[in-house]
Amino acid sequence: MQNPNNPFPATLPDGTIVIDEKCRCGHLRSEHQSALRGAAFGHGRCKKSRFCGCQKFSWAERIYKGVPNTPKRKK
């Protein structure tokens, strides 16, 4: 069952479809736990990897439908 607080997909005014967002840790917002008892979708701790260590989603970029998602290297 999908989380009812999940804002994706979202359509921008120009018709572009956002399917997810990427955190500065490199993982997607959908791969983070929700905060505030589920009301803040994907704003909690990263659940993708136990070695990630990301405690809170920090926005880095949007992921668009139909645009290849090329992972950026961590600096």
Residue, then its C-alpha position, 0 to 999 in steps of 0.5 A: m500500500q502506498n503512503p497517502n502522504n507521498p507527493f509523487p508523481a507531481t506535475l509541474p506547471d510546465g507539464t514536467i513530471v517529478i517522480d522522486e527527489k534525491c537527498r544529499c546522501g545520494h538516496l531517494r526521498s522514497e528511500h527515507q523514513s517518514a517523519l512526524r508520525g508519517a505526515a512528512f513523507g521521506h524526511g526522516r532517516c535513510k533506510k536504504s543502507r544501514f551504512c549510509g548514516c543519513q539522519k535526515f533528508s536534505w534535498a539535492e535535486r528532483i528526479y524527472k520522469g523520462v530523464p535518466n537518473t545518473p548518480k552523482r559521485k559524493k565529494 
